[in-house]
Amino acid sequence: MIETDVMDTLLQIALGILVALLIPVAYRAARGPTVADRLLAIDLVTTLLIGNIILVALIEGNDILIDIGIVLAALSFIAILSIARYISEGRVF
């Protein structure tokens, strides 16, 4: 089993990588040449944020953050489906 010091270090490195990945993805969401690029970038931003929330929950030992990540994932899924349907068909419902 991995010792807790090593595990904490690895989790913090992973958290740093996910935070660093947010920068170019946020740029793509702001400056994407097409609507589809922006939609995919926003979806990736929410996925990276969910990953960050889960890693913080593991580092801090806070179980409620995992529930928040699950709710955010469900809301993100519904939002992306609605936006994609609006782009393709011009209506949400």
C-alpha distances in whole Angstrom, upper triangle without the diagonal:
4,6,9,12,10,10,13,15,14,15,18,19,19,21,23,24,25,27,29,29,31,34,35,35,37,39,40,40,43,45,44,47,47,46,44,42,42,40,38,37,37,35,32,32,32,29,27,28,26,23,24,24,21,19,21,20,16,17,19,18,21,22,25,25,23,26,28,26,27,31,31,30,33,35,35,35,38,40,39,41,44,44,44,46,49,49,49,52,53,52,49,50
4,6,8,7,6,10,11,10,12,15,15,16,18,20,21,22,24,25,26,28,31,32,32,34,37,37,38,40,42,41,45,45,44,42,40,39,39,36,35,35,33,30,30,30,27,25,26,24,21,21,22,19,17,18,18,14,14,17,17,20,21,24,23,22,25,27,25,26,30,30,29,32,34,33,34,37,38,38,40,42,43,43,45,47,47,48,51,52,51,48,49
4,6,6,6,9,10,11,12,14,16,17,18,20,21,23,24,26,27,29,31,33,33,35,37,38,39,41,43,43,46,46,46,44,41,41,40,37,36,36,34,32,31,31,28,26,27,25,22,22,22,20,17,18,18,14,14,16,16,19,21,24,23,22,26,27,26,28,31,31,30,33,35,35,36,39,40,39,41,44,44,44,47,49,49,50,53,53,53,49,51
4,5,5,6,8,10,10,12,14,15,16,18,20,21,22,24,26,27,29,32,31,33,35,36,37,39,41,41,44,45,44,42,40,39,38,36,34,34,32,30,29,28,26,24,24,23,20,19,19,17,14,15,15,11,10,12,12,16,18,21,20,20,23,24,23,25,28,28,28,31,33,32,34,37,37,37,40,42,42,43,45,47,47,49,51,51,50,47,49
4,5,5,6,9,10,11,12,14,15,17,19,20,21,23,25,26,28,30,31,32,34,36,36,38,40,40,44,44,44,42,40,39,38,36,34,34,33,30,29,29,27,24,24,24,21,19,20,18,15,15,16,13,11,13,14,18,20,23,22,22,25,26,25,27,30,29,29,33,34,33,35,38,38,38,41,43,43,43,46,48,48,49,52,52,51,48,50
4,5,5,6,9,10,11,12,14,15,17,18,20,21,23,25,27,29,29,31,33,34,35,37,39,39,42,43,42,40,38,37,37,34,32,33,31,28,28,28,25,23,23,23,19,19,20,18,15,16,17,13,12,15,16,19,21,24,22,22,26,26,24,27,30,29,29,32,34,32,34,37,37,37,39,42,42,42,45,46,46,48,50,51,50,47,49
4,5,5,6,9,10,10,12,14,15,16,18,20,21,23,25,27,27,29,31,32,32,35,37,37,40,40,40,38,35,35,34,32,30,30,28,26,25,25,22,20,21,20,16,16,17,14,11,13,13,10,9,12,13,16,18,21,19,18,22,23,21,23,26,26,25,28,30,29,30,34,34,34,36,39,38,39,42,43,43,45,47,48,47,44,46
4,5,5,6,9,10,10,12,14,15,16,18,20,21,24,26,26,27,30,31,31,33,35,36,39,40,39,37,35,34,33,31,29,29,28,25,24,24,22,19,19,19,16,14,15,13,10,10,12,9,6,10,11,14,16,19,17,17,21,21,20,22,25,24,25,28,29,28,30,33,33,33,36,38,38,38,41,43,42,44,47,47,46,43,45
4,5,5,6,9,10,11,12,14,15,16,18,20,22,24,25,26,28,30,30,32,34,34,38,39,38,37,34,33,33,31,28,29,28,25,24,24,22,19,20,20,16,15,17,15,12,12,14,12,9,13,15,17,20,22,20,20,24,24,22,24,27,26,26,29,31,29,31,34,34,34,37,39,38,39,42,43,43,44,47,47,47,44,46
4,5,5,6,9,10,11,12,14,15,17,19,21,23,23,25,27,28,29,31,32,32,36,36,36,34,31,31,31,28,26,27,25,22,22,22,20,17,18,18,14,13,15,14,10,12,14,11,10,14,15,18,19,22,19,19,22,23,20,23,26,24,24,27,29,27,29,32,32,31,34,36,36,36,39,41,40,42,45,45,45,42,44
4,5,5,6,9,10,11,12,14,15,17,19,21,21,23,25,26,27,29,31,31,34,35,34,32,30,29,29,26,24,24,23,20,19,19,17,14,15,14,11,10,12,10,7,8,10,8,7,11,12,14,16,18,15,15,19,19,17,19,22,21,21,24,26,24,26,29,29,29,31,34,33,34,37,38,38,39,42,42,42,39,41
4,5,5,6,9,10,10,12,14,15,18,20,20,21,24,25,26,27,29,30,33,34,34,32,30,29,29,26,24,24,23,20,19,19,18,15,15,15,12,10,12,12,8,9,12,10,8,11,13,15,18,19,16,17,20,20,18,21,23,22,22,26,26,25,27,30,30,29,32,34,33,34,37,38,38,40,43,43,42,40,42
4,5,5,6,9,10,11,12,15,16,18,19,20,22,24,25,27,28,28,32,33,33,31,28,28,28,25,23,23,23,19,19,20,18,14,15,16,13,11,14,14,10,12,15,13,11,15,17,19,21,22,19,19,23,22,20,22,25,23,23,27,27,25,27,31,30,29,32,34,33,34,37,38,37,39,42,42,42,40,42
4,5,5,6,9,10,11,13,15,17,17,18,21,22,22,25,26,26,30,30,30,28,25,25,25,22,20,21,20,16,16,16,14,11,13,13,9,9,12,11,8,10,13,12,11,14,16,18,19,20,17,17,20,19,17,19,22,20,19,23,24,22,24,27,27,26,29,31,30,30,34,35,34,36,39,39,39,36,39
4,5,5,6,9,10,11,13,16,16,17,19,21,21,23,25,25,29,29,29,27,25,24,24,21,19,19,18,15,14,15,13,10,10,11,8,6,9,9,6,8,11,11,10,12,15,16,17,18,15,15,18,17,15,18,20,18,18,22,22,20,23,26,25,24,28,30,29,29,33,34,33,35,38,38,38,35,37
4,5,5,6,9,10,12,14,15,16,18,20,20,22,24,24,28,29,29,27,24,24,24,22,19,20,20,16,15,16,15,11,12,14,11,9,12,13,10,11,15,14,13,15,18,19,21,22,18,19,22,20,18,21,23,21,21,24,25,23,25,28,27,26,29,31,30,31,34,35,34,36,39,39,39,36,39
4,5,5,6,9,11,12,13,15,16,17,19,21,22,22,26,27,27,25,22,22,22,20,17,18,18,14,13,15,14,10,12,14,11,10,13,14,11,13,16,16,15,18,20,21,22,23,19,19,23,21,18,21,23,20,20,24,24,22,23,27,26,24,28,30,28,29,32,33,32,34,37,37,37,35,38
4,5,5,6,9,11,11,12,15,16,16,18,20,20,24,24,24,22,20,19,19,17,14,15,14,11,10,11,10,6,8,10,7,7,10,11,10,11,14,15,14,17,19,19,20,20,17,17,19,18,15,18,20,17,16,20,20,18,20,23,22,21,24,26,25,25,29,30,29,31,34,34,34,32,34
4,5,5,7,10,10,11,13,15,15,17,19,20,23,24,24,23,20,19,19,18,15,15,15,12,10,12,12,8,8,11,10,7,11,13,11,12,15,16,15,17,20,20,21,21,17,18,20,18,16,19,20,17,18,21,21,19,21,24,23,22,25,27,25,26,30,30,29,32,34,34,34,32,35
4,5,6,8,9,11,12,14,15,16,18,19,22,24,24,23,19,19,20,18,15,16,16,13,12,14,14,10,12,14,13,11,15,16,14,15,19,19,18,20,23,23,25,25,21,21,24,22,19,22,24,20,20,24,24,21,23,26,24,23,27,28,26,27,31,31,30,32,35,35,35,33,36
4,5,6,7,9,10,11,13,15,16,16,19,21,21,19,16,16,17,14,11,13,13,10,9,12,11,8,10,13,11,11,14,16,15,16,19,20,19,22,24,24,25,25,21,21,23,21,18,21,22,19,18,22,22,19,20,24,22,20,24,25,23,24,27,28,27,29,32,32,32,31,33
4,6,5,6,9,10,10,12,14,15,18,19,19,18,15,14,15,13,10,10,12,9,6,10,10,7,8,12,11,10,13,15,15,16,19,20,20,21,24,23,24,23,19,20,22,19,17,19,20,17,17,20,19,16,19,21,19,18,22,23,21,22,26,26,25,27,30,30,30,28,31
4,5,5,6,9,10,11,12,14,17,19,19,19,15,14,16,15,11,12,14,11,9,13,14,11,12,15,15,14,17,19,18,19,22,23,22,24,27,26,27,27,23,23,25,23,20,23,24,20,20,23,22,19,22,24,22,21,24,25,23,24,27,27,26,28,31,31,31,30,33
4,5,5,6,9,10,10,11,14,16,17,16,13,12,14,13,9,12,13,11,10,14,14,12,14,17,16,16,19,21,20,21,24,25,25,27,29,29,30,29,25,25,27,25,22,24,25,21,21,24,23,20,22,24,22,20,23,25,22,22,26,26,24,26,30,29,30,29,32
4,5,5,6,9,10,10,13,14,14,13,10,9,11,9,6,8,10,7,7,10,11,9,11,14,14,14,17,19,19,20,23,24,24,26,28,27,28,27,23,23,25,22,19,21,22,18,18,21,20,16,18,20,18,16,20,21,18,19,22,23,21,23,26,26,27,26,29
4,5,5,6,9,10,13,14,14,14,11,9,11,11,7,8,10,9,7,10,12,11,11,15,15,15,17,20,20,20,23,25,25,26,28,27,28,26,23,23,25,22,19,22,22,18,18,21,19,16,18,20,18,16,20,21,18,19,23,22,21,23,26,26,26,25,28
4,5,5,6,8,11,13,14,14,11,9,12,12,9,10,13,12,10,14,16,14,15,18,19,18,21,23,23,24,27,28,28,29,32,31,31,30,27,27,28,25,23,25,25,21,22,24,22,19,21,23,20,19,22,23,20,20,24,23,21,24,27,26,28,27,30
4,5,5,5,8,10,11,11,7,7,10,9,6,9,11,10,10,13,15,14,16,18,19,19,22,24,24,25,28,29,29,31,33,32,32,31,27,27,28,26,23,25,25,21,21,23,21,18,20,21,19,16,20,20,17,18,21,21,18,21,24,24,25,24,28
4,6,6,9,10,9,10,7,4,7,8,5,6,9,9,8,11,13,13,14,17,18,18,20,23,23,24,26,28,29,30,32,30,30,29,25,26,26,23,21,23,22,18,18,20,18,15,17,18,15,14,17,17,14,15,19,18,16,19,22,21,22,21,25
4,6,9,11,10,12,10,7,10,12,9,9,13,13,11,14,17,16,17,20,21,21,22,25,26,26,29,30,31,32,34,32,33,31,28,28,29,25,24,26,25,21,21,23,21,18,20,21,18,17,20,20,16,18,21,19,18,21,24,22,24,23,27
4,6,9,10,12,9,8,11,12,10,12,15,15,14,17,19,18,20,23,23,23,25,28,28,29,31,33,33,35,37,35,36,34,31,31,32,29,27,28,28,24,24,26,24,21,22,24,20,19,22,22,18,19,22,20,18,21,24,23,25,25,28
4,6,7,8,5,5,9,10,8,10,13,13,13,16,18,18,19,22,23,23,26,28,28,29,32,33,34,35,37,36,36,34,31,31,31,29,26,27,27,23,23,25,23,19,21,22,19,16,19,19,16,16,19,18,15,18,21,21,23,23,26
4,7,9,7,8,11,12,11,14,16,16,17,20,21,21,23,25,26,27,29,31,32,33,35,37,37,39,41,39,39,38,34,34,35,32,30,31,30,27,26,27,25,22,23,24,21,18,21,21,17,17,20,19,15,17,21,20,23,23,27
4,5,5,7,9,10,11,13,14,16,17,19,20,21,23,25,26,27,29,31,32,33,35,36,37,39,40,39,38,37,34,33,33,31,28,29,28,25,24,25,23,20,20,21,18,16,18,18,14,13,16,15,12,14,17,17,19,20,23
4,5,5,6,9,10,11,12,14,15,17,18,20,21,23,24,26,27,29,30,31,33,35,36,37,38,37,36,34,31,31,31,28,26,26,25,22,21,22,20,17,17,18,15,12,14,14,10,10,13,12,8,11,14,14,16,16,20
4,5,5,6,8,10,11,12,14,16,17,18,20,21,23,24,26,27,29,30,32,33,35,36,37,36,35,33,30,29,29,27,25,25,24,21,20,21,19,16,16,17,14,11,13,13,10,9,12,12,9,10,14,14,16,16,20
4,5,5,6,9,10,11,12,14,15,16,18,20,21,22,24,26,27,28,30,31,33,34,36,34,34,32,29,28,29,27,24,25,24,21,20,21,20,16,17,18,16,13,15,16,13,12,15,15,12,14,18,18,20,20,23
4,5,5,6,9,10,10,12,14,15,16,18,20,21,22,24,25,27,28,30,31,32,34,32,32,30,27,27,27,24,22,23,22,19,18,20,18,14,15,17,14,11,14,14,11,11,15,14,12,15,18,17,19,18,22
4,5,5,6,9,10,11,12,14,15,17,19,20,21,23,25,26,27,29,30,32,33,31,30,28,25,25,25,22,20,20,20,17,15,16,15,11,12,13,10,8,10,11,8,8,12,12,10,12,15,15,16,15,19
4,5,5,6,9,10,10,12,14,15,16,18,20,21,22,24,26,27,29,30,31,30,29,28,25,24,24,22,19,20,20,16,15,16,15,12,12,14,12,9,12,13,11,10,14,15,13,14,18,18,19,18,21
4,5,5,6,9,10,10,12,14,15,16,18,20,21,22,24,26,27,28,30,28,28,27,23,23,24,21,18,20,20,16,15,17,16,12,14,16,13,11,14,16,13,13,17,17,15,18,21,21,22,20,23
4,5,5,6,9,10,11,12,14,15,16,18,20,21,23,24,26,27,28,26,26,24,21,21,21,18,16,17,17,13,13,15,13,9,11,13,10,9,12,13,11,12,15,15,15,17,20,19,20,18,21
4,5,5,6,9,10,11,12,14,15,17,19,20,21,23,24,26,27,25,24,23,20,19,19,17,14,15,15,11,10,12,11,7,8,11,9,7,10,12,11,11,15,15,15,17,19,20,20,18,20
4,5,5,6,8,10,10,12,14,15,16,18,20,21,22,24,25,24,24,23,19,18,19,17,14,15,16,13,11,14,14,10,11,14,13,11,14,16,14,14,18,19,18,20,23,23,23,21,24
4,5,5,6,9,10,10,12,14,15,16,18,20,21,22,24,22,22,21,18,17,18,16,13,15,15,12,11,14,13,10,12,15,13,12,16,17,15,16,20,20,19,22,24,24,24,22,25
4,5,5,6,9,10,10,12,14,15,16,18,20,21,22,20,20,18,15,14,15,12,10,12,12,8,8,11,10,7,10,12,11,10,14,15,14,16,19,19,19,21,24,24,23,20,23
4,5,5,6,9,10,11,12,14,15,17,18,20,21,19,19,18,15,13,15,13,9,11,12,9,7,11,11,8,10,13,13,12,15,17,16,17,20,21,21,23,25,25,25,22,24
4,5,5,6,9,10,10,12,14,15,16,18,19,19,19,18,14,14,16,14,11,13,14,11,10,14,14,12,14,17,16,15,18,20,19,20,23,24,23,25,28,28,28,25,28
4,5,5,6,9,10,10,12,14,15,16,18,16,16,15,12,12,14,11,8,11,12,9,10,13,13,11,14,16,15,15,18,20,19,20,23,24,24,26,29,28,28,25,27
4,5,5,6,9,10,10,12,14,15,16,14,14,13,10,9,10,9,5,8,10,7,7,11,11,10,12,15,15,15,18,20,19,21,23,24,25,27,29,29,28,25,27
4,5,5,6,9,10,11,12,14,15,14,14,14,11,10,12,11,8,10,13,11,10,14,15,13,15,18,18,18,20,22,22,23,26,27,27,29,31,32,31,28,30
4,5,5,6,9,10,10,12,14,13,14,14,10,10,13,11,9,12,14,12,12,16,16,15,17,20,20,20,23,24,24,25,28,29,29,31,33,33,33,30,32
4,5,5,6,9,10,10,12,10,11,10,6,7,10,8,6,10,11,10,11,14,15,14,17,19,19,20,22,24,24,25,28,29,29,31,33,33,32,29,31
4,5,5,6,9,10,10,9,9,10,7,6,9,9,7,9,12,11,11,14,16,15,17,20,20,21,23,25,25,26,29,30,31,32,35,35,34,30,32
4,5,5,6,9,10,10,11,12,9,9,13,12,10,13,16,14,15,18,19,18,20,23,23,23,26,28,28,29,32,33,33,35,37,37,36,33,35
4,5,5,6,8,8,10,11,8,9,12,12,11,14,16,15,16,19,20,19,22,24,24,25,27,29,29,30,33,34,34,36,39,38,37,34,36
4,6,5,5,5,6,8,5,6,10,10,9,12,14,14,15,18,19,19,21,24,24,25,27,29,29,31,33,34,35,37,39,39,37,34,35
4,6,5,7,8,11,9,9,12,13,12,14,17,17,17,20,22,22,23,26,27,27,29,31,32,33,35,37,37,39,41,41,40,36,38
4,6,8,11,13,11,12,15,15,14,17,20,19,20,23,24,24,26,29,29,29,32,34,34,35,37,39,39,41,43,43,42,39,40
4,5,9,11,9,11,14,14,14,17,19,19,20,23,24,24,26,29,29,30,32,34,34,36,38,39,40,42,44,44,42,39,40
4,6,9,9,10,13,14,14,16,18,19,20,22,24,24,26,28,29,30,32,34,35,36,38,39,40,42,44,44,42,39,40
4,6,6,8,10,11,12,14,15,16,18,20,21,22,24,26,27,28,30,31,32,34,36,37,38,40,42,41,40,36,37
4,5,6,7,9,10,11,13,15,16,18,19,20,22,24,25,26,28,30,31,32,34,35,37,38,40,40,38,34,35
4,5,5,6,9,10,11,12,14,16,17,18,20,22,23,24,26,27,29,30,32,33,35,36,38,37,35,32,32
4,5,5,6,9,10,10,12,14,15,16,18,20,21,22,24,26,26,28,30,31,32,34,36,35,34,30,31
4,5,5,6,9,10,11,13,14,15,17,19,20,21,23,25,26,27,29,30,31,33,34,35,33,29,30
4,5,5,6,9,10,11,12,14,15,17,18,20,22,23,24,26,27,29,30,32,33,33,31,27,28
4,5,5,6,9,10,11,12,14,16,16,18,20,21,22,24,26,27,28,30,31,31,29,25,26
4,5,5,6,9,10,10,12,14,15,16,18,20,21,22,24,25,27,28,30,30,28,25,26
4,5,5,6,9,10,11,13,14,15,17,19,20,21,23,24,26,27,28,29,27,23,24
4,5,5,6,9,10,11,12,14,16,17,18,20,21,23,24,26,27,27,25,21,22
4,5,5,6,9,10,10,12,14,15,16,18,20,21,22,24,25,25,23,20,21
4,6,5,6,9,10,10,12,14,15,16,18,20,21,22,24,24,23,19,20
4,5,5,6,9,10,11,12,14,16,17,18,20,21,22,23,21,17,18
4,5,5,6,9,10,11,12,14,15,16,18,20,21,21,19,15,16
4,5,5,6,9,10,10,12,14,15,16,18,20,20,18,15,17
4,5,5,6,9,10,11,12,14,15,17,18,19,17,14,15
4,6,5,6,9,10,11,12,14,15,16,16,14,11,12
4,5,5,6,9,10,10,12,14,15,15,13,10,12
4,5,5,6,8,10,10,12,14,14,13,11,13
4,6,5,6,9,10,11,12,13,11,9,11
4,5,5,6,9,10,10,10,8,6,8
4,5,5,6,9,10,9,9,7,11
4,5,5,6,8,9,10,9,12
4,5,5,6,7,7,6,8
4,6,5,4,5,5,9
4,6,6,8,9,12
4,6,8,10,12
4,6,8,10
4,7,10
4,6
4
